[in-house]
Amino acid sequence: EQAGRTGAAGNRVMVFQAALICLALTGIPDAVYLHYGSTVVFNSDSTYTESTEMKVIPLNGRGVARFSSISISHRQGLETLEIEGARVGHWRGGRGSSEGEITSGPHTILSATNRLESSLRQTVIKMPGVEVGDTVMVTIHRNIEELPLSGVYSYSYSPVMEDSVFHTCFRIVNQYQRSIYATHSGSFFEFSELSPLPVH
């Protein structure tokens, strides 16, 4: 019982943090990201692994709709997708937490446009019973086996600018598990001595 009360109190603190951030903005966001982090690993077998972790609290009905169903696109034959964790922590006492339901299949855009491009896939995470103030937690690993641009690797990173972001980080790790690039919220870009990129 004590552990349950402690967990509920922690969720209330997070919701309070989200409310403070929301009040500080000129507009009201749909959600606040308590944490949004991405790590790109250059593997020794010339593959790449992109890992994304997010912990987000929906603040209104639009946020609830967005995070009740999370869609991730990927291409069969070029990459594989692994969902390590998908869970929603309910802030109301007695509800505990719920595991996400994961399904994969052809991307919905294929049927909508009558296209036959079968390599385009879609993984959907359904989060049951999400309410305003709940905490949605997801960890996604994208294993890139073949680059679509013939030896050129490109990664676009954005800390979800349409929402409020409390903490965000991005790292690049080489095949020796050494970080060669890292940045986080509230900081300038930081490069390690192993990076060929200029110091900022």
Beta strands, then each sheet from edge to edge (+ up, - down):
strand 1: 31-42
strand 2: 48-58
strand 3: 69-75
strand 4: 79-89
strand 5: 97-99
strand 6: 101-106
strand 7: 120-126
strand 8: 135-144
strand 9: 164-165
strand 10: 168-173
strand 11: 179-184
strand 12: 190-191
sheet 1: 5+ 4- 8+ 2- 1+ 9+
sheet 2: 5+ 4- 8+ 2- 1+ 10+ 11- 12+
sheet 3: 3+ 7- 6+
end
